[in-house]
Amino acid sequence: AVIHDAVRPLVSERIISENIIVAKKYGAADTVIAATDTIIKSVSGEFIDEPLNRNEIYHGQTPQSFQLKIIKQAHEQEKISVTDDCQLVLKMGRKVALVTGEWINFKITCKEDLLMFEKFVQ
């Protein structure tokens, strides 16, 4: 099963193909791009608690891909609050392999994103 956000209209064929290959091999795959900015953790939202090691941090994208039996089992477990399907699979104790994403596979969530998308497709 390949699950993709409709708000990421610029996904490439390569990303989709690699997701399918990796999900077949490992059971679950998540598309990610490596963080290039310094990432700061702040619990209060006012002060820095700690900088995180950006060599270990990735931005999650979609698609996320799974062997069908795995994603079905993930959705049948006790309902928990998550932001994506990979988190459900991780909660089952399964590993999720990484597929290298692309910056152009960005998510359109605000007016600025839409403007960037419009400029790109012109």
NORMO-V763616 format. One line per field, one symbol per residue. phi: phi as a letter, one per 30 degrees, with the letter a starting at -180 (. if undefined). A space follows every 10 residues. Layout:
phi: ???
This chain:
phi: .ccbdddbdc dcdedddded dddddcjabb dbbddcddcc cbddicbdda dcdddccbcd bbdcbbdedd dddddddedb dbcadddddd ddicdbdccd dbedddccbb eddddddddd dd
